[in-house]
């Protein structure tokens, strides 16, 4: 499986990405994700034609994701949201692993990003 990684070239300020969740009391709670330092694009499973654009913070922690119908849509979002030029991506090949239910929770992907998309 091929995945793409890139370093966010500049600090873009407060991204205002958040996770909205329902509290046990029934109230909605919002938690903001930290700003993205690196991003990755990975398929939504080995057999899928859709992709996730995944944001990671400077500590390699998960900072949000967005689903896209195509690889081109995910790349276009990265250009618009993070100003990542098309030639800034590094392709990495990783073994297909069906044991994870969602690709965005993979810690090894965060570790690979640190190796192939280092922070300045």
Buried (B, 14 or more C-beta within 10 A) or exposed (E): EEBBBBBBEEEEEEBEBEEEEEEEEEEEEEEEBBBBBBBBBBBBBEEEEBBBBBBBBBEBEBBBBBEBEEBEBBBBBBEEBBEBEEEBBBEBEBEEEEEEEEBBEBEEBBEBBBEBBEEE
